[in-house]
Amino acid sequence: MACIATAWLLNELLSSSNYRNAWVARLAFYAAPLIFGLSVLYLWEVLTRGLHIPFVLLPPPSMIWTRLIHSLPTLWADFQQTFLKAVITGYALGCGLGFLVAIAIDRSPFLQKGLLPLGNFVSALPVIGVAPIMVMWFGFDWQSKVAVVVIMTFFPMLVNTVSGLAATSSMEKDLMRTYAATWFQTLVKLRLPAAWPFIFNALKINSTLALIGAIVAEFFGTPIVGMGFRISTEVGRMNVDMVWAEIAVAAVAGSAFYGIVALIERAVTFWHPSVRNARTV
């Protein structure tokens, strides 16, 4: 309890202080969540061992770390199968197709009235119901997982891009007409830049949806490799520490993927008020 209280007070000090030096402020910005995370892991370790919680219910972090270190080849093979093949490929295809179809919908009122309601309907389909069908259509390898990821990432990108393209005001469009700009010039120089915040919002949402969809899809059929396969198999064997090791790898991979997309967003939408405000804090 003394360690937890000390970490709490240190986090309060780091969060409430005003630093004049930019490097010290940035260091405090990253130190606060790190200290909080380590405190949670420490409390987890103490409670599981002090209360004698069965390891099959909740293993301590030290046990999970030991299994992770000793299972690196297996975890790397699962990471390649699930993340590098299924998630990245499905994410690129789903987001790319959603973006292109959104451009077509913006150009065609008929598609806007006919395809968007259908897209909202399909986006509500549960992944548990879609995954077995995709496995039947595309086989047990990573191609069926790509199909599930495409379905999960297509419609968030479609809806957000359409909303972003509609965000420009009539005055801005009239200004482009006075310059005799074509539809394509207006799209590239006005409407797409205004839609970038919406597009990156969809990209960040899809970075987590893609990983969830690929892992869930592997529950319904996969070769003897993959994060979802490993989780379902090791749960049946009561190797809960291996399950948590896979969860930790998936969490780190998903967080890193989200962070990369967020960094790209800051570089592309540097002009947006939210990015400017974040840099001045």
N, C-alpha and C positions, 0 to 999 in steps of 0.2 A: 504493500500500500504506500510505503514511503517512496519507492521508486516511481510509482504511477503519479503520486502527488507532485514529485519533483518535475517529472516530464510535463505535467499539466501546467505548472507554474512557468516553466521554461517556454512552453508554447504560447502562453498568455503574454509573456514578456516580448517574445519575438513578433507576435501578431499586432500588439498594441503600440509598439515603439515606432517613432518616426526617425528614419535614418537619412542623414544628409548625403552620405556617400552612396553612389548608385550601386557599387559592387557589394557593399555591406547589405544594402536593402535587398539585392537579388539573392545573396546568400541566405538571408533570413527568410526570404520568400520560399526557397526550396528546403530549408532546414525544418520549418514548422511541420509540413506533412510527413517528412522523413521521421522526425521524432515521434509524431503521432502513430505512424505505422509500426515503428519498432515497439512502442508502448503496447499496442494492441497484440502484437506477436508475443511479447513478454507476458502479458496478462493471460493470453491463451495458453502458453506453456505452463504457467504457475497453476492455473485452475484445473487443467486436465490432469496434471500429475498430483496436485495437492488434494483434489477431490476424488482421485482414483477413478476417473471416468474411463470406461472400457475403450481401448484403442480402436475397436471395431466400430464404435459410434463416432468418436472424434479423436483422431491421433494428434499428439502435440506437434508443433512446428518442427522441432528437432528431428522427430521421426520422419516427417515428410521430407525434410531437407536431406536426410541420409538416403532415403529411397530415391530421391531425385538425382543425387550425385552418382549413385551406383547403377542407375538405369538410363544414363545419358544416351547410349546408342539406340535404345528402344524409343525413348522420347523424341530423339532427333528424326527417326524414321516416321513416327506418327506425325510430327510437325511437318515434315516434307509432304506426306500424303494429304493431310487435311488442309494445312494453311497454304503452302507454296503452290500446290496443284489446284485444289478445289476452291479455296477462298479467293486467292488472287485472280485466278482465271474467271471465276463466276462474278467477282466484283467488277472487273474491268468490262466484261460483256454486259452485265446487267446495267451498270451505270452508263456505259456508252450507248446502248440501245435505248435506254430511257431518255437520254439527252437528245438523240436524233429524232425519236418519235415525238418528243415535246416540241422540237422545231417544226416538224410536219403539222402537228396539231395547231400550233400558233399560226401557221400559214393557211390552214384549211378550217373554216368554221364547221364544216360537216364532220370532220374528225373530232373537233372539240366537243360537239354535242353528242356524238355517238360513241367515241372511244373512252372518254374520261369516266362516264358512269360505269362502263364495263371494267375499266381499270380499278376503280374503287371497290367493285365487287370482288374481283380476283385478289386484290391485296388483302381482303379480309379472310381469305381461305387459310386455315391453320396449316402450319408446316408439317404437323404430324399426319395430316390427311394427304398432303401433296407428296411427301417424301417416298412412301411406298410405290406410288404410281410412277414417279421418276426412276426409281430403281428397276421397275418392270420394263420401262421404255428404253433406258439407256444402259442397263447392266449394273453389275455390282461394283465396278471400279469407280474412279474419281469423276468420270464424266457425268454420272447421275447426280453426284453432289454438286457439280457445277450447275446443272439444270435447276436444282433447288435454290441455289444461291442467286441465280439469275432472276428467278421468280420473286424472291424476297427483296432484291435490290432494284428491280426495274421500276416499280410503281412509286416508291418514295422519290426517286430521281425524276420520274415523269411529272408528278404532281408539283414538286418544288420548282422545277424548271419552268413549267407553265405559269406558276404564280410569280416567279421572278421576272419572266418576260412581260407579264402584265403590270409590273410595278412602275413602269415609266409613265409619267404624266402626259396628258394631252398637249400641254404647252411645250414639253421637250420634243414630242413628235412633230408638232407644227414647226418648231425651229429647224428640224432636220429637213422638212419639206421645203422650207424657204431656201435652204442650201441646195435644193434639187437632188437630195440624196436618194439613192435607190433603196429598195427593201433590204437588200443584203448589206449595204453600207450602214443603214440605220440599225440593223441587227448587230453588226460587228462593233460599231463605234458607240452606240448608245444603249441598246437593250441588253446585250450580253454583259457588259460591265455592270449594269444595274442589277442584273440577275445573279452575279457571282455569289453574293452572300447566301441566297436561297440554294444555289447549286452546291456550295460547300456545306451547307446545313444537311443536305441530302447525303453528300459524301461521308460526312461524319456519322450520321445515323447508320448508313449502310456498312460502315467499317465494323460495327458491332453485330449488325444483323447477319452479315455474311458468315462470320465465324459461328454464330449460333446455329444458323441454318445448315452449315456443313457438318457440324458435330451431331446435330439431331438426325440428319439424314443418314449418317453412318450407323445409327441404331437399327436401321431397317435393312441392312445388307451392305457388306463391304468386304474386301479382302482382309486377310489377317494382319492389318496394319491401319492405323488411323486413331485420332484422339477419341472419337465416339466409340469405335470398336473397343479400344482399350478400356474406356470407362465402363462400358456395359459388361465386358468380360471380367474385369477385376472386381467389380461389385459382386458378381456371382461367386467369385472365389474368396470373398471377404478380405481382399487385399486393399483396404480402404486407404492406406498410405499411398499406394500407387495411383488410386483415383484422385487423391488430392494433389499429387505431383502433376498429373495431367491437367487438372484444373488450374494449378499455378502457372504452368506453361501457357495454357490458353489465355489466362488473364494477362500475363506479361505481353504475349503476342498481340492481343487485342488492344491493350493500352498503348503499345508502341505504334501500332498501325494508326490508331486514332490520333496520337501525337504527331505523326508524320503528316497526316492530312491537315491537322490544325496549323502546323508550321507553314505548309504550302499556302493555306488560306491567308495567313498573316502576310506572306510575301506578295500574294496576288491582290488582295483587297486592302492594301496599306492605306488607301484613301478613305476607307470606311470609318465613321466616327467611333465605332466600338473598338476597332484596332488601334486608332490613335489614342483613345482614352486608356487602353490597356498599357500602351507603351509609356504614357506619362505618369502612371501610378508608380 
